[in-house]
Amino acid sequence: MGLLEIIRTRRSVRKFTGERVDDADVNAILEAGRWAPSGLNNQPWRFAVVRKDKTKRELAAATRYSSIILSADVLIAVFLDRLVTYDRTKDVQAIGACIQSMLLMAHSLGLGACWLGQILTKREMVERTLDVPGSFELMSVIAIGHPAASPQTGRRDSLQQLVFLREES
């Protein structure tokens, strides 16, 4: 599959089979995130990889999307390390690029993933559960596993609707 096809066919997967995700695949997903662009190459992302059921249950209590967390084989919590921040907006954008790279890698490996943002409303609870350093700020939790079903096809607005200015040379 080419890159554009990977981008076009990636969908949020919210139900997983329970089959184990190989450690090599988890490492490949982390590598994809690690190589995302960041301003001044400050690489502001930090990761926590969660596999234990007890920890997943604690994290599930922090979101109304608990079923996604509980059915995923692995969770990757993504944090912004404020000790290496130089511009918050740029660093948060870099974290978004990191997460997108991880989602695309998961899809390219035949895995499903879901970027969980609602859990941020209980950021402090998640940070306590994972015992994160004080300089780390939760940005997202990504649920990863083998998809239980094929995701729906997506719909996007046309480029005509989205591009408001296109200069010709």
C-alpha positions as CSV (number, residue, x, y, z in Angstrom):
1,M,0.0,0.0,0.0
2,G,1.3,3.5,-0.9
3,L,1.4,6.3,1.6
4,L,-1.7,8.1,0.3
5,E,-3.6,4.8,0.4
6,I,-2.5,4.3,4.0
7,I,-3.6,7.8,4.9
8,R,-7.0,7.4,3.0
9,T,-7.9,4.0,4.5
10,R,-6.9,4.7,8.2
11,R,-9.9,4.8,10.5
12,S,-10.4,4.9,14.2
13,V,-10.9,1.4,15.5
14,R,-12.8,1.1,18.7
15,K,-13.3,-2.7,19.1
16,F,-10.5,-5.2,19.2
17,T,-10.2,-9.0,19.1
18,G,-8.0,-9.4,22.2
19,E,-5.2,-11.0,20.2
20,R,-1.8,-9.9,21.4
21,V,0.1,-7.2,19.6
22,D,3.7,-8.2,19.0
23,D,6.3,-6.2,20.9
24,A,8.1,-5.6,17.5
25,D,4.9,-3.9,16.2
26,V,4.7,-1.7,19.4
27,N,8.3,-0.7,18.9
28,A,7.6,0.1,15.2
29,I,4.7,2.3,16.2
30,L,6.9,4.1,18.8
31,E,9.6,4.5,16.2
32,A,7.2,6.2,13.8
33,G,6.2,8.6,16.6
34,R,9.8,9.2,17.5
35,W,10.6,10.3,13.9
36,A,7.9,13.0,13.7
37,P,9.0,16.5,13.0
38,S,9.4,19.0,15.9
39,G,10.6,22.6,16.1
40,L,14.3,22.9,16.8
41,N,14.2,19.0,16.8
42,N,13.4,19.2,20.5
43,Q,11.4,16.0,20.3
44,P,8.9,16.9,23.1
45,W,7.1,13.6,23.2
46,R,7.4,10.9,25.9
47,F,5.5,7.6,26.0
48,A,4.1,5.2,28.5
49,V,3.3,1.7,27.1
50,V,0.5,0.0,29.1
51,R,-0.4,-3.7,28.9
52,K,-1.4,-4.7,32.4
53,D,-5.2,-5.2,32.9
54,K,-5.1,-3.6,36.3
55,T,-3.6,-0.4,34.8
56,K,-6.0,-0.5,31.9
57,R,-8.9,-0.7,34.3
58,E,-7.7,2.3,36.2
59,L,-7.3,4.3,33.0
60,A,-10.7,3.2,31.7
61,A,-12.2,4.8,34.8
62,A,-10.9,8.1,33.5
63,T,-13.0,8.2,30.3
64,R,-16.5,7.5,29.1
65,Y,-14.8,5.4,26.3
66,S,-13.7,2.8,28.8
67,S,-14.8,-0.1,26.4
68,I,-12.1,1.0,23.9
69,I,-9.4,1.0,26.5
70,L,-10.5,-2.4,28.0
71,S,-10.7,-4.1,24.6
72,A,-7.3,-2.9,23.4
73,D,-4.3,-5.1,23.9
74,V,-1.9,-2.2,24.4
75,L,-2.2,1.5,25.2
76,I,0.3,4.2,24.5
77,A,0.0,7.3,26.5
78,V,1.6,10.3,24.9
79,F,3.0,13.1,26.9
80,L,4.5,16.5,26.3
81,D,7.7,17.0,28.3
82,R,7.6,20.6,29.4
83,L,11.3,20.6,30.3
84,V,12.1,20.6,26.6
85,T,9.4,22.9,25.4
86,Y,10.4,26.1,23.6
87,D,7.0,27.1,22.1
88,R,3.9,25.5,23.4
89,T,1.9,25.8,20.2
90,K,4.6,24.3,18.0
91,D,5.3,21.6,20.6
92,V,1.6,20.6,20.8
93,Q,1.5,20.5,17.0
94,A,4.6,18.3,17.0
95,I,2.8,15.9,19.4
96,G,-0.1,15.8,17.0
97,A,2.3,14.9,14.2
98,C,3.8,12.2,16.4
99,I,0.4,10.7,17.2
100,Q,-0.6,10.8,13.5
101,S,2.6,9.0,12.5
102,M,1.9,6.3,15.2
103,L,-1.7,5.9,13.9
104,L,-0.5,5.5,10.3
105,M,2.2,3.0,11.3
106,A,-0.4,0.9,13.3
107,H,-2.7,0.9,10.2
108,S,0.2,-0.1,7.9
109,L,0.9,-3.1,10.2
110,G,-2.7,-4.3,9.9
111,L,-3.5,-3.1,13.4
112,G,-6.3,-0.8,14.6
113,A,-5.9,2.2,16.7
114,C,-7.9,5.0,18.3
115,W,-6.7,8.4,19.4
116,L,-8.5,9.1,22.7
117,G,-8.8,12.7,23.6
118,Q,-11.7,12.8,26.0
119,I,-9.5,11.2,28.6
120,L,-7.7,14.6,28.9
121,T,-10.6,15.8,31.1
122,K,-9.1,13.4,33.8
123,R,-5.5,14.2,33.0
124,E,-4.4,14.3,36.6
125,M,-5.9,10.9,37.3
126,V,-4.1,9.4,34.4
127,E,-0.8,11.0,35.4
128,R,-1.2,9.7,38.9
129,T,-2.1,6.2,37.7
130,L,1.0,6.1,35.5
131,D,3.2,7.9,38.1
132,V,4.6,10.3,35.5
133,P,7.3,12.9,36.2
134,G,6.0,16.3,37.1
135,S,7.2,17.9,33.8
136,F,5.1,15.5,31.7
137,E,1.6,16.6,30.5
138,L,-0.8,14.1,29.0
139,M,-1.6,14.8,25.4
140,S,-3.5,11.6,24.4
141,V,-3.9,7.9,24.9
142,I,-3.8,5.6,21.9
143,A,-5.6,2.3,22.1
144,I,-4.1,-0.3,19.8
145,G,-5.1,-3.9,18.9
146,H,-6.2,-6.2,16.2
147,P,-9.5,-4.8,14.7
148,A,-12.6,-6.9,15.6
149,A,-14.3,-5.7,12.3
150,S,-13.4,-3.8,9.2
151,P,-13.9,0.0,9.8
152,Q,-16.4,2.0,7.8
153,T,-15.3,3.9,4.8
154,G,-14.6,7.6,5.4
155,R,-16.0,10.8,3.9
156,R,-14.1,14.0,3.4
157,D,-15.1,17.4,2.1
158,S,-13.8,18.1,-1.5
159,L,-10.7,20.2,-2.0
160,Q,-13.0,22.8,-3.6
161,Q,-14.7,23.2,-0.3
162,L,-11.5,23.3,1.7
163,V,-9.0,25.4,-0.4
164,F,-10.0,29.0,-0.1
165,L,-7.0,30.4,-2.0
166,R,-4.8,28.9,-4.7
167,E,-2.4,31.2,-6.4
168,E,-1.1,30.2,-9.8
169,S,2.5,31.1,-10.8
